[in-house]
């Protein structure tokens, strides 16, 4: 896969400002093996999300606006759910919300005392400087974790590092062991991690009651930064 247009057709395009911030990991040469893997999977089945949504998180939130990062594992393996934004679903979804999202909403309501909209979209957060990033950006329909061999981590680790190297405070909300394995990339006095069990965890100490949203704002307050607006109202 030599031409960048073929990469774009398979996995979409990264905004130019992000390409500059990410560096070599966002080059066509480094993206080509990922695109080749995804292209091969698209030939034999349905890959989620569609190419134009693969980098939706980067298109929705620019680097210079980021106050927080919520790190997911991979897209929802359901075509009605996958948006390219971690844990978010379309606002016009017709049907029940994914269980992980229901728990996130329950905790948000309890932690921040917010009244939530009827829909399950988290897109409003992107306008308040929250990057909704998965560590793997594609998945086969119905098969969670199916694209780990695409080695998306080469790119997403570089994204995390670019955010963590900012000169201003940023909160990383790391839910579950997979996200918490990225803690070593967060080595800057201006940034900090707020760890919780994954929303789907069945451990005795679970996601509910972990208060990630208020803890993130408390950490930002300690660094003399503005709190995150966790409202989901448009």
C-alpha positions, 0 to 999 in steps of 0.5 A: 500500500504505497499511496497515501490515498489508499491509506485514507480510503482504508483508515481515513486521515489524521488532521494535519496539526495532529500529524505534526504533533505525533511525528514519525508514527503518523507518517504514511510509511508507519501507517501503511502496515496498519492500513494493510491489515485493516484493508485485508480484514475489510475484504473478508468482513465488516470492519468498524468504524467506517474509514471516515470515523477511524480518527474521529477522536482526533478530528473532534478534539484538537491537541491545544484544547485537551484538558482530559483523555478518556482511554478505551480499548477498541471500538464497540463491535456493533455497527449501530454503536461504533463512532470512533469516539471511545465509549460514545454511541450515536445520539440517534441510536435506536435501542439499548445502550452498551452496558459499559456506557450505562455504567459510565452514565450512572457514575457520572450522574452520581459523581457530578450530580448531573441530569443526563440527556436521553441519548448516549452520545458523549460527543459534547465532552469533545467540545470541552477538551476531552479526547475520547481515544481508543488504543486500538482504532478498528475492530471486526464486527462482533469480535472485540479485540480482533485488531490488536495484531494491527499494532495500532499501539504504535500510533496511539502510544505516540498520541498519548505521549504527544498529549502528555508532553503538553506544558499545561495540565491534563487529566488521563482517566484510565479505566481498567488494566489495559488503559492503566498499562499506558501509565508509563507514557504519562511522565510530566508534572503537568499531567496526572492519571486517575485510575478506575476499574473498567466500567465492565469490571466484575471485581468487588471494587468496581467502576461505580463509586470510583468518582473519576470525574470529580477526582480529575477536576480535583487534580486539575484544581491542584494544578490551578487549571479550570475544571472539566465541564462534564455536562452532556448537554449540547 
